[in-house]
Amino acid sequence: MYQLEDYHYALPESLIAQQPVSRREHSRLMVLQRPSGQITHHPFTDIGRFLSPGDALVINNTAVVPARLSGNKETGGKVELLIIDYADGIEQQIAAGMLRFKCLIRAAKRPQPGAIIDLDPALRAEVVDFEDGIFTVDFCFDGDFEAILYRIGKVPLPPYIKRAGNTLNTQDVISYQTVYAAEKGAAAAPTAGLHFSTQLLRTIKENDVHVVPITLHVGYGTFVPVRVSDIREHRMHSEAFVISEDSADIINRVKASGNRVVGVGTTSVRTLEYAADRNGVVHPGSGRSDLFIYPGYRFKIVDAMITNFHLPESTLLMLVAAFAGREKALAAYAEAVEKKYRFFSYGDAMYIE
C-alpha cells in the first residue's frame, strides 16, 4: 500500500487525450460506488442525477495564467520560463517596475545567477538564484506587468499534451480554463472542472445544489513525479489557497444538515481537508497547503468527489486510492482502459461516492 509500484497501471499512449471534446459536458463519466465497488457508465451530463438537493458542490475557481514565456539570453540562446508562483509574486513587488517569481527554466545550458533573458521590449528577466530545480527570477518591466504577460505569455499545457512545434491551438486558451475561473494564479488547470458548462452548472443550481467556490492556485507540483519508493517519504509542494467566510459557512451548514460535500477535483478535496479541523469543520482563511493524501488518510469533510483519470504513480492517483480504496480505484482504472476512456487533463471524468 505504501510502495510506489502499488500505484502503477498500464496505460496505452493512445488513451492520453490530446484534444478536448467538442463540448465540455460531452465527456464520459464513470461512477464508482465505494461500498460495493460497483461501476456504471454515463455521459457527464448525467452528473446532476448523483447530486441531491442540499448538497454542496465545491469548485476551485482558480484561473490559469499564461505563465509560459519564451525569450533569449544575451548570448542568443533560446530560453523558456514557466512562472510557478504567480499569485504570490504579483503581491510582492520588490521595487518599481520589478516583480520576483519562482520559475522553471528550460534552456540548452542552465542559466547562472546574473543571467539576463530578453522576453519583450517591455520585459526582461534576471536570474537571481537556483535551488532544488527552481529558479528565483526578477522581472523588470515597463508598463502594466499583467497586460504584458497576457500579450506575450502562453497557457502552460501539461507536458503529456503534445502540440506540433510546441505551439498551442487557439482553442486551448479557452478549453484549458474552467467556465468559472475567477482568481488568477494557477500554473495548471483544476481539470475535473473542465467538464462543466455554464448551462450544466445552472441546471445543478436550479436543483437546489449549492455551488460553492474556493481557491487553490494549482502549482507545477501537480506534475512532479514521486521519486521515492516508499510514498510516505514524499513531500508535496505547497500551494496558495483561499476559503471565504461565506463558502466555509455554506459547507459547514451542509455538513451539519446531513447533506453531502462533493469536491470537484483533487485540488478542492485537498484544500477542504487541509482547512477542516478534526471535527470536520472547515475554517475560512488563506495560506499554503502541502497536504499529501494517500491510503490510510481519514477524510474529515469530503463525502464524494469528481475527478479525472490520473497518471500512474502520481500523488493524484494516490488521493483517489485513499478515497475509494486502492484495489477499487485500480479496478476502476483497469475498466476505464478496457472501455477506452480518455485520460488526464483533457480526458473523461470519474465520480466516486
Summary of the structure (lengths in Angstrom):
residues: 353
radius of gyration: 20.5
end to end distance: 21.4
largest distance: 64.0
contacts: 1145
relative contact order: 0.21
helix: 30%
strand: 29%
